[in-house]
Amino acid sequence: MLRGLPPCSESIADHSFGVTVTAMLLADEIKTRGVAVDVERVLRMAIMHDWAEALVGDLPRTAANYFGAEARANAEKQAFADMTKTLSEAVKEKYFALNEAYEKRECLESRIVKAADIIDLLVQILAFERAGLRGLDEFWESASRDFKLGGTAKNVVSEIISSILTERANLKV
């Protein structure tokens, strides 16, 4: 919305679905190439990676600049706690552990989900640019992000991001 897109251009649900599908495809491709990946864990993380945003919204980078990344993280943590407060302790602990692993990027599965998050963003931005929208260059900066993936996983993600960047270059934005 800060870039002139109409409200509801993409909902959190739209984005979460896109990330989940992308994460599934990434995990399966990486696994097919011989790397051990817990695909169920990937899918669970992908589904819940932005749950808190359903309550706090998708805060833009400028919000973190003004409020600080810690305030944003605390708000999202509290929102996640509110969303899971009626669950049994065992289930709640499981979800908190998954969410924490995702936020810390402490395992291959969480890094795959973060890569899927960025790939989904890039695909969405490419679609907006194909529709004629401009002024979205800042979002392309995330294409060079280091996901701390190694070997095969890094290669798979790099191949996909490279193909998206090639598609954008063909637009002559």
SERO-4910 file (N, C-alpha, C, O; in steps of 0.05 Angstrom, whole numbers):
BEGIN
 pado doro    nc1    nc2    nc3   cac1   cac2   cac3    cc1    cc2    cc3    oc1    oc2    oc3
  Met    A     16    -24      0      0      0      0     17     25      0     10     46    -11
  Leu    A     41     23     13     59     46     13     70     53    -15     80     75    -19
  Arg    A     68     34    -33     78     38    -60     55     42    -80     59     40   -104
  Gly    A     31     48    -70      9     54    -88     -8     30    -97    -25     33   -115
  Leu    A     -3      7    -85    -19    -16    -93    -46    -14    -79    -48     -4    -57
  Pro    A    -67    -24    -92    -93    -22    -80    -95    -41    -55    -81    -61    -54
  Pro    A   -112    -33    -36   -115    -51    -13   -123    -79    -22   -137    -82    -42
  Cys    A   -115    -98     -7   -121   -127    -13   -108   -137    -39   -118   -155    -51
  Ser    A    -86   -124    -47    -72   -134    -71    -62   -163    -66    -61   -179    -84
  Glu    A    -55   -168    -41    -47   -195    -32    -53   -196     -3    -42   -180     13
  Ser    A    -69   -216      5    -74   -219     34    -52   -236     47    -36   -248     33
  Ile    A    -52   -236     73    -33   -253     87    -38   -283     80    -19   -298     78
  Ala    A    -63   -290     77    -70   -317     69    -59   -324     41    -48   -345     37
  Asp    A    -62   -305     22    -51   -309     -5    -21   -314     -3    -10   -333    -15
  His    A     -7   -297     12     22   -299     14     29   -325     28     48   -339     19
  Ser    A     16   -332     50     22   -356     64     18   -381     47     34   -400     48
  Phe    A     -3   -381     30     -7   -403     12     16   -405     -8     27   -426    -13
  Gly    A     23   -382    -19     45   -381    -39     71   -391    -26     87   -405    -39
  Val    A     77   -382     -2    101   -391     12    101   -421     17    121   -435     14
  Thr    A     77   -431     25     75   -460     31     80   -477      6     94   -496      7
  Val    A     67   -469    -16     71   -484    -41    100   -482    -50    112   -502    -58
  Thr    A    112   -458    -49    139   -454    -57    158   -470    -39    177   -483    -49
  Ala    A    153   -470    -13    170   -485      6    168   -515      1    188   -529      2
  Met    A    144   -525     -5    140   -553    -12    157   -561    -36    171   -581    -37
  Leu    A    154   -544    -57    169   -550    -82    199   -548    -78    214   -565    -88
  Leu    A    208   -529    -63    237   -526    -56    246   -551    -41    266   -564    -48
  Ala    A    232   -558    -20    240   -581     -3    241   -606    -19    259   -622    -17
  Asp    A    220   -610    -36    220   -635    -52    243   -636    -72    255   -657    -76
  Glu    A    249   -613    -84    271   -612   -104    297   -617    -90    314   -632   -100
  Ile    A    301   -604    -67    326   -608    -52    329   -637    -43    351   -648    -45
  Lys    A    307   -648    -34    307   -676    -25    313   -695    -48    328   -714    -46
  Thr    A    301   -689    -72    306   -705    -96    335   -705   -103    345   -724   -115
  Arg    A    349   -683    -97    377   -681   -104    396   -692    -82    420   -688    -83
  Gly    A    384   -707    -63    400   -722    -44    404   -710    -16    420   -720     -1
  Val    A    391   -688    -10    394   -675     16    371   -684     34    348   -684     26
  Ala    A    377   -691     59    356   -699     78    341   -674     87    353   -656     99
  Val    A    315   -673     82    298   -651     89    273   -662    102    261   -681     92
  Asp    A    266   -651    125    241   -658    139    218   -641    126    213   -619    135
  Val    A    205   -652    106    186   -637     91    162   -630    108    151   -608    105
  Glu    A    153   -647    126    131   -640    144    138   -615    160    121   -598    164
  Arg    A    162   -614    170    171   -591    186    171   -566    169    163   -544    177
  Val    A    181   -568    144    181   -546    125    152   -536    122    147   -512    123
  Leu    A    134   -554    116    106   -546    112     93   -533    136     79   -513    134
  Arg    A     98   -544    159     87   -532    184     98   -504    188     83   -485    194
  Met    A    124   -500    184    136   -474    187    125   -454    167    119   -431    173
  Ala    A    122   -464    142    112   -446    121     84   -437    127     77   -414    123
  Ile    A     67   -456    136     39   -449    142     38   -428    164     21   -410    163
  Met    A     55   -431    184     53   -413    207     73   -390    207     73   -374    226
  His    A     88   -387    186    110   -367    186    101   -338    190    115   -322    201
  Asp    A     77   -332    182     66   -304    185     40   -303    201     24   -285    199
  Trp    A     35   -324    218     11   -324    233      7   -298    249    -15   -287    249
  Ala    A     28   -288    262     25   -265    278     16   -240    262      3   -223    273
  Glu    A     23   -240    237     14   -217    220    -16   -215    217    -26   -194    210
  Ala    A    -30   -237    222    -59   -236    221    -70   -217    242    -91   -206    239
  Leu    A    -54   -213    264    -63   -195    285    -48   -168    284    -60   -147    288
  Val    A    -22   -168    278     -7   -143    279     -4   -130    251      5   -108    249
  Gly    A    -10   -145    230     -7   -135    203     21   -140    194     39   -147    209
  Asp    A     26   -136    168     52   -138    156     65   -111    158     62    -94    141
  Leu    A     81   -108    179     94    -82    184    116    -77    163    133    -94    160
  Pro    A    116    -54    150    136    -48    130    163    -43    144    165    -39    168
  Arg    A    184    -44    127    211    -39    137    213    -13    152    227    -10    172
  Thr    A    198      7    143    200     34    156    190     32    185    199     47    202
  Ala    A    170     15    191    161     11    218    183      2    236    186     11    258
  Ala    A    199    -17    226    221    -28    242    242     -5    246    255     -4    267
  Asn    A    245     12    226    264     34    230    255     53    252    272     63    267
  Tyr    A    229     58    255    219     76    275    215     63    302    221     75    323
  Phe    A    204     39    302    198     25    328    221      7    337    222      0    360
  Gly    A    238     -1    318    259    -19    325    251    -48    319    228    -56    322
  Ala    A    270    -64    310    264    -92    304    255   -107    328    239   -126    326
  Glu    A    265   -100    352    258   -114    376    229   -109    383    215   -128    392
  Ala    A    219    -85    380    190    -80    385    172    -96    366    152   -106    374
  Arg    A    181    -97    341    165   -113    322    165   -142    329    144   -155    329
  Ala    A    189   -153    336    191   -181    344    174   -187    369    161   -207    371
  Asn    A    175   -168    388    159   -172    413    129   -172    407    114   -188    418
  Ala    A    120   -154    389     92   -153    382     83   -179    368     62   -189    374
  Glu    A    100   -189    350     93   -213    336     94   -237    355     77   -255    353
  Lys    A    112   -237    374    113   -259    394     88   -259    411     77   -280    417
  Gln    A     79   -235    419     55   -233    436     30   -242    419     13   -255    429
  Ala    A     29   -233    394      7   -241    377      6   -271    373    -15   -284    374
  Phe    A     30   -283    369     31   -313    366     21   -326    392      7   -346    390
  Ala    A     29   -315    415     20   -326    441    -10   -324    443    -24   -343    452
  Asp    A    -21   -301    435    -51   -298    436    -65   -318    418    -86   -328    425
  Met    A    -53   -323    395    -66   -341    375    -66   -370    384    -82   -386    376
  Thr    A    -47   -377    401    -43   -405    410    -52   -409    439    -49   -432    449
  Lys    A    -62   -389    452    -68   -392    481    -88   -413    488    -88   -423    511
  Thr    A   -106   -420    471   -127   -440    477   -118   -468    471   -133   -487    476
  Leu    A    -95   -472    459    -85   -498    453    -74   -512    477    -67   -500    497
  Ser    A    -73   -539    476    -61   -554    498    -31   -546    501    -19   -536    481
  Glu    A    -20   -549    524      8   -542    528     27   -556    510     46   -545    500
  Ala    A     21   -582    505     39   -597    487     39   -586    459     60   -583    446
  Val    A     15   -580    448     13   -569    421     25   -541    420     39   -534    402
  Lys    A     19   -525    440     29   -498    441     60   -498    441     72   -483    427
  Glu    A     72   -516    458    101   -518    459    112   -525    432    133   -515    423
  Lys    A     99   -544    418    108   -553    392    108   -529    372    127   -525    357
  Tyr    A     86   -514    372     84   -491    354    103   -469    361    115   -457    343
  Phe    A    107   -464    387    127   -444    394    155   -452    386    171   -435    377
  Ala    A    161   -478    389    188   -487    381    192   -484    351    213   -476    341
  Leu    A    171   -491    335    173   -488    306    176   -458    299    192   -451    282
  Asn    A    160   -441    311    161   -413    306    189   -402    313    200   -386    298
  Glu    A    199   -410    336    225   -400    345    247   -410    325    265   -394    319
  Ala    A    246   -435    317    265   -445    298    264   -430    272    285   -423    260
  Tyr    A    240   -423    263    237   -407    239    250   -379    243    265   -370    226
  Glu    A    243   -366    264    252   -339    269    282   -338    271    295   -318    263
  Lys    A    294   -358    283    324   -359    287    339   -370    263    363   -367    262
  Arg    A    324   -382    244    337   -395    220    358   -414    229    380   -415    218
  Glu    A    352   -431    249    372   -448    261    374   -476    248    390   -492    256
  Cys    A    358   -481    227    359   -507    214    354   -504    184    344   -483    175
  Leu    A    360   -525    170    356   -524    141    327   -518    134    322   -502    116
  Glu    A    309   -531    148    280   -527    142    271   -498    145    256   -488    128
  Ser    A    281   -485    165    273   -456    169    285   -439    148    273   -419    139
  Arg    A    309   -446    139    322   -430    117    308   -434     90    306   -416     74
  Ile    A    298   -459     86    283   -464     62    257   -447     62    250   -436     42
  Val    A    244   -446     85    219   -430     87    225   -401     83    210   -387     69
  Lys    A    247   -390     94    254   -362     89    259   -357     60    251   -337     49
  Ala    A    273   -375     47    278   -372     18    252   -373      3    248   -357    -15
  Ala    A    234   -390     11    207   -391     -2    192   -365      2    178   -356    -15
  Asp    A    195   -353     26    182   -328     32    192   -306     13    176   -291      3
  Ile    A    218   -305      8    229   -285    -10    222   -292    -39    215   -273    -54
  Ile    A    223   -317    -46    216   -324    -74    187   -317    -79    181   -306   -101
  Asp    A    169   -322    -60    141   -314    -64    138   -284    -67    123   -275    -84
  Leu    A    153   -269    -52    153   -240    -54    162   -231    -82    149   -214    -94
  Leu    A    184   -243    -91    194   -235   -117    175   -242   -140    172   -227   -159
  Val    A    162   -265   -138    142   -273   -158    119   -253   -158    109   -245   -179
  Gln    A    110   -245   -135     88   -225   -133     97   -198   -144     81   -186   -159
  Ile    A    121   -189   -138    131   -164   -148    133   -165   -178    127   -146   -192
  Leu    A    143   -188   -189    145   -191   -218    117   -189   -230    114   -177   -251
  Ala    A     97   -201   -218     70   -200   -228     60   -171   -228     47   -162   -248
  Phe    A     66   -156   -207     57   -128   -206     71   -112   -229     59    -95   -242
  Glu    A     97   -117   -233    111   -102   -254    102   -110   -281    100    -93   -299
  Arg    A     95   -135   -285     83   -143   -311     57   -129   -316     49   -124   -339
  Ala    A     42   -122   -294     17   -108   -296     21    -78   -300      2    -63   -303
  Gly    A     47    -69   -300     53    -41   -306     60    -24   -281     67     -1   -284
  Leu    A     60    -36   -258     67    -21   -234     98    -16   -233    113    -34   -241
  Arg    A    106      7   -223    134     13   -221    140     24   -193    121     27   -177
  Gly    A    165     28   -187    173     39   -161    175     17   -140    174     22   -116
  Leu    A    180     -8   -149    181    -31   -131    210    -41   -128    214    -64   -119
  Asp    A    229    -25   -137    257    -35   -138    268    -44   -111    284    -63   -110
  Glu    A    260    -31    -90    270    -38    -63    265    -67    -56    281    -80    -42
  Phe    A    243    -78    -67    236   -106    -61    256   -126    -74    260   -148    -64
  Trp    A    268   -117    -96    286   -134   -111    313   -137    -96    328   -156   -102
  Glu    A    318   -120    -77    343   -122    -61    344   -149    -46    365   -159    -41
  Ser    A    320   -160    -39    320   -185    -24    329   -208    -42    334   -230    -31
  Ala    A    331   -205    -68    340   -226    -85    369   -234    -80    377   -256    -86
  Ser    A    384   -216    -68    412   -222    -62    417   -230    -33    439   -232    -24
  Arg    A    395   -236    -20    397   -243      9    412   -270     12    410   -288     -5
  Asp    A    427   -272     34    441   -297     41    423   -313     59    418   -305     82
  Phe    A    413   -335     50    395   -352     66    411   -372     83    399   -388     97
  Lys    A    437   -370     82    454   -388     97    449   -418     90    450   -435    107
  Leu    A    443   -422     65    440   -449     54    467   -456     42    481   -439     32
  Gly    A    473   -481     42    498   -490     30    492   -511      8    470   -522      6
  Gly    A    512   -516     -8    511   -538    -27    487   -538    -45    479   -519    -57
  Thr    A    474   -562    -45    451   -567    -62    428   -548    -57    416   -537    -76
  Ala    A    422   -543    -32    400   -525    -25    405   -497    -35    386   -485    -46
  Lys    A    429   -488    -32    436   -461    -42    434   -460    -72    424   -441    -84
  Asn    A    442   -482    -86    441   -483   -115    412   -482   -125    406   -467   -144
  Val    A    394   -497   -112    366   -497   -120    354   -470   -117    341   -460   -136
  Val    A    358   -457    -94    347   -430    -90    359   -410   -109    345   -393   -120
  Ser    A    385   -412   -114    398   -393   -132    387   -396   -161    384   -377   -175
  Glu    A    383   -421   -169    372   -426   -196    344   -413   -199    338   -400   -220
  Ile    A    328   -415   -179    300   -404   -180    301   -374   -180    288   -361   -196
  Ile    A    317   -362   -162    319   -333   -161    331   -322   -187    322   -302   -197
  Ser    A    350   -336   -197    362   -327   -223    341   -327   -245    341   -309   -262
  Ser    A    324   -348   -246    304   -349   -267    284   -326   -263    274   -316   -283
  Ile    A    277   -319   -239    259   -297   -234    272   -271   -243    259   -254   -256
  Leu    A    297   -267   -237    311   -243   -245    314   -241   -275    312   -219   -287
  Thr    A    317   -264   -288    318   -264   -318    291   -255   -329    290   -240   -348
  Glu    A    269   -265   -317    242   -257   -326    239   -227   -323    228   -214   -340
  Arg    A    248   -217   -301    246   -188   -296    263   -172   -317    253   -152   -327
  Ala    A    287   -181   -322    304   -168   -342    290   -167   -369    294   -148   -384
  Asn    A    276   -188   -376    261   -189   -401    238   -169   -403    228   -163   -424
  Leu    A    229   -159   -380    208   -139   -379    218   -111   -388    203    -95   -397
  Lys    A    244   -107   -385    256    -81   -391    242    -59   -375    233    -39   -385
  Val    A    242    -64   -348    229    -45   -329    244    -19   -329    236      0   -315
***
